[in-house]
Structure formats: C-alpha cells, structure tokens
C-alpha cells in the first residue's frame, strides 16, 4: 500500500498531530481501507517518539481504531 504522499509521523512536535491524522484518514478512505486495515497501517507510518508511544499503548486501545485515534490526539 503506497502512502508516500504522507510523511511518517515522529511525534517530535514539528508536525501538527491533528492535521497529520486527518491526512491519514483521508488517504485510508481514498484507498478504501476499513478500520481494521487502517489501524494495522498506522504504526507503519510512525517513527521515533510516536512509535514508542504506540508500542506503550494497551492492546485494547491498539485494537480499537476509534480509541486509537482519540489517544493519538491527546
């Protein structure tokens, strides 16, 4: 799945998380991904602090795309 239009998100504070997540949501919609595929794709686009944050989440949050998106914006 090509997501080259969207740069990886590092969580370094230089990229607006809400704007990045909105772009991610638009791309997953355009590509026809359901929530299960979108939640599996999201960590592939995270690096550095953002990936460490993701790995620290409880499994139930990682398994629920709606909860995952909410946590992303906290």
Secondary structure, DSSP 8 states (H G I E B T S, - for coil): ---TTS--B--SSSS-HHHHHHHHHHHHHHTT--HHHHHHHHGGGB-HHHHHHHHHS-HHHHT-HHHHHHHHT-
